[in-house]
Amino acid sequence: MSERFFTNEYLRFLRESFSQVRSVGAVAPSSAALAAKMIAPIDFAKARVLVELGPGTGVFTRALLAHMHKDASLLALETNDNFRNEVAKITDPRLRISGASATDLAQVLGVTQADVVISGIPLAMLKHTEKQQLLAGVRQSLSNEGVFTQFQYSLESYRALRNHFAQVSLAFTPWNIPPAIIYTCRT
């Protein structure tokens, strides 16, 4: 077993996972392999407005910031206070953190359109109406050339994603606990 499983980040994640199973929906922080697959579809040379829904401990946040253009901005929406505090430890002027719900994305962005939305929200754990509201908000918030990447542990949400996006492609990584499916969606 890797030493990473005994880090403070992992222990904090585990505590949140057990105390808020429905909103966290995972048993371990996302792996670097999953982060790489999640950001692979992004054209960082063009992307200026990026949004992350449910950043948790910031694994994807750090990967995005490492590749983002110097003039780009990243808005992270996290309702969990402990996770929001964890992400707030990342010091990068391009990062803005909000406690707003992912279902309020369109209202938070206002007239601004996102080039990228990346999400670790556990769609399978959401009520049908919450899932529909979240996906409609993401669709409404994306620019015409925008990309939405979402990971899940099953194919349960494929139909819901197809109902909101013209193109939905799948990728898979076994190098995550548990192994994950990556959905890449375009308008």
C-alpha positions in Angstrom: 0.0 0.0 0.0 1.3 3.4 -0.9 2.4 5.9 1.7 -0.1 8.4 0.2 -2.9 6.6 2.1 -1.4 7.7 5.4 -1.2 11.4 4.6 -3.1 14.1 6.5 -5.0 14.9 3.3 -6.2 11.3 3.0 -7.2 11.1 6.7 -9.1 14.4 6.4 -10.8 13.2 3.2 -11.8 9.9 4.9 -13.3 11.8 7.9 -15.4 13.9 5.5 -16.3 10.9 3.4 -17.8 9.0 6.4 -19.5 12.0 7.9 -21.1 13.2 4.6 -21.4 10.1 2.4 -24.1 11.4 0.1 -22.2 14.6 -0.8 -18.7 13.3 -0.9 -19.5 10.0 -2.7 -15.9 8.6 -2.5 -13.6 6.7 -0.2 -10.3 8.2 -1.2 -9.1 11.4 -2.8 -8.8 11.3 -6.6 -5.6 9.9 -8.0 -3.1 11.7 -10.2 -4.0 9.3 -13.0 -7.6 10.3 -12.7 -6.7 14.0 -12.6 -4.6 13.6 -15.8 -7.5 11.9 -17.6 -10.0 14.6 -16.4 -7.9 17.5 -17.7 -6.7 15.8 -21.0 -9.6 17.1 -23.1 -8.9 20.7 -22.1 -7.3 23.1 -24.6 -5.4 25.2 -22.0 -4.1 27.6 -24.7 -7.7 28.8 -25.3 -9.4 28.2 -21.9 -9.7 31.4 -19.9 -12.7 30.7 -17.6 -12.5 27.4 -15.8 -14.9 26.1 -13.1 -14.5 23.1 -10.8 -17.5 21.7 -9.0 -16.8 19.9 -5.8 -13.0 20.2 -5.6 -12.7 18.2 -2.4 -9.1 18.3 -1.3 -8.0 20.0 -4.5 -6.4 17.2 -6.5 -8.0 18.5 -9.8 -7.6 22.1 -8.7 -3.8 21.7 -8.5 -3.7 19.9 -11.9 -5.8 22.7 -13.5 -3.7 25.5 -12.1 -0.4 23.7 -13.2 -1.6 23.8 -16.8 -3.7 27.0 -17.0 -2.8 30.1 -18.9 -1.5 32.9 -16.7 -4.5 35.0 -17.7 -7.1 32.3 -17.0 -9.2 32.1 -13.9 -10.5 29.1 -11.9 -13.7 29.2 -9.9 -14.1 26.4 -7.4 -17.5 25.7 -5.9 -17.4 23.6 -2.7 -20.2 23.5 -0.1 -18.3 21.4 2.4 -16.6 23.8 4.8 -13.6 21.5 5.6 -12.9 20.9 1.9 -13.3 24.6 1.1 -10.7 25.4 3.8 -8.4 22.7 2.4 -8.6 24.2 -1.1 -8.1 27.7 0.3 -4.6 26.6 1.3 -3.7 26.7 -2.4 -2.2 30.1 -3.0 -2.7 31.1 -6.6 -4.2 34.4 -7.6 -6.1 32.8 -10.5 -8.2 30.7 -8.0 -11.5 31.9 -6.5 -13.3 29.7 -4.1 -17.1 29.9 -3.4 -19.3 28.1 -1.0 -22.2 28.1 -3.5 -23.8 24.9 -4.5 -23.0 23.4 -7.9 -26.7 23.6 -8.8 -26.3 27.4 -8.6 -23.5 27.6 -11.1 -25.4 29.7 -13.7 -26.3 32.3 -11.1 -22.8 32.4 -9.7 -21.2 32.9 -13.2 -23.9 35.4 -14.3 -23.4 36.3 -17.9 -19.9 34.9 -18.0 -19.6 31.6 -19.9 -17.2 28.9 -18.9 -14.7 27.4 -21.3 -14.3 24.4 -19.0 -16.3 22.8 -16.2 -14.8 19.9 -14.4 -16.7 18.0 -11.8 -16.3 15.4 -9.1 -19.9 15.7 -7.9 -21.3 12.2 -7.2 -24.2 12.4 -9.7 -25.4 8.9 -8.7 -26.0 10.1 -5.1 -28.1 13.1 -6.2 -31.9 13.1 -6.4 -33.2 13.1 -10.0 -34.3 16.8 -9.8 -30.9 17.9 -8.3 -29.0 16.0 -11.0 -31.2 17.6 -13.8 -30.7 21.1 -12.3 -27.0 20.6 -12.0 -26.6 19.4 -15.6 -28.9 22.0 -17.0 -26.8 24.7 -15.1 -23.6 23.3 -16.5 -25.0 23.2 -20.0 -26.3 26.8 -19.7 -22.9 28.0 -18.3 -20.7 26.5 -21.0 -19.5 28.5 -24.0 -20.4 27.0 -27.4 -16.9 25.5 -27.6 -16.8 24.5 -24.0 -16.0 21.2 -22.5 -17.5 19.5 -19.4 -15.6 16.6 -17.8 -17.2 14.6 -15.0 -16.1 11.4 -13.4 -18.2 8.7 -11.8 -17.8 5.1 -10.6 -20.5 3.7 -12.9 -22.4 4.3 -16.1 -25.6 5.2 -14.2 -25.5 8.9 -15.3 -24.7 8.3 -19.0 -28.3 8.8 -20.1 -28.7 12.0 -18.1 -25.6 13.4 -19.6 -26.7 12.5 -23.1 -30.0 14.3 -22.5 -28.1 17.6 -21.8 -25.1 17.4 -24.2 -24.8 16.6 -27.9 -21.5 14.7 -27.5 -20.6 12.4 -24.6 -17.5 10.3 -24.8 -16.1 7.9 -22.2 -12.7 7.1 -20.8 -11.6 4.8 -18.0 -8.8 4.7 -15.5 -8.2 1.6 -13.3 -5.6 3.7 -11.4 -8.0 5.2 -8.9 -9.7 3.9 -5.8 -12.2 2.9 -6.9 -11.6 2.8 -10.7 -13.3 5.6 -12.5 -15.2 6.5 -15.7 -14.5 9.9 -17.2 -17.3 11.5 -19.2 -16.3 14.3 -21.6 -19.3 16.3 -22.8 -19.6 19.0 -25.4 -22.5 21.1 -26.6 
